[in-house]
């Protein structure tokens, strides 16, 4: 067996790679065979970081075997004029050795281009390296309706509104904007966290958790608005639920038929 074949065999054992940086600002989940709602056999990468929350599937994910491991690249900011921002995750081969999970460490590289600049001297790309720790899972469990964020420093937000916008893209992408309130000032890192589904929900409505990090220092005890955004594949969806608050698409992209909603 060649080294490439060995790497492919080891990576095929893993159902999900979950990674984060030491500050908990950047979180990545990569599924070699994506859970729903995506096309069977396609990969999926969930990203949450300074740029926002995104889910990439299929052809939006570039994969290349290299001496460093599997290079997985997605475009976080596609604005060519202002400078494109790409994220490349380096995944080493992970041998589960009969276990359900294995811990590992790796890096991701953010690459920023200069954008539309005529004859600028010097390096044309800028790099930022992120140190990540991760877990390789050999088993995906079905979602739990009251599943909490794995980050114990985060708490749920009281949701007041959920808005959906169907973006003009192929395949179709859904822009989710959730608005809510928190009990004081000083809350940071608002995020929408998608639940992972092994089987499609019968109503084709997918659940998200809206969380944020409470302040560690004294803060004014006043109700404060907070907003989080997420971009998600729209194919197969009828709508979403955020902390139990439901929002439906104007155009049904699911195969649920007349399933009760």
Buried (B, 14 or more C-beta within 10 A) or exposed (E): EEEEEEBBEBBEBBBBBBBBBEEEBBBBBBBBBBBBBBBEEBBBBBBBBEEBBBBBBBEBBEBEBEEEBBBBBBBBBEEEEEBBBBBBBBBBBBBBEEEEBBEBEBBBBBBBBBEEEEEEEEEEEEEEEBEBEBBBBBEBEEBEEEBEBEBEEBBBBEBEEBEBEBEEEEBBBBBBBBBBEBEBEBBEBBBBBBBBBEEBBEBBBBBBBBBBBBEEEEBEEEEBEBEBBBBBBBBBBBBBBBBEBBBBBEEBBBEBEEEEE
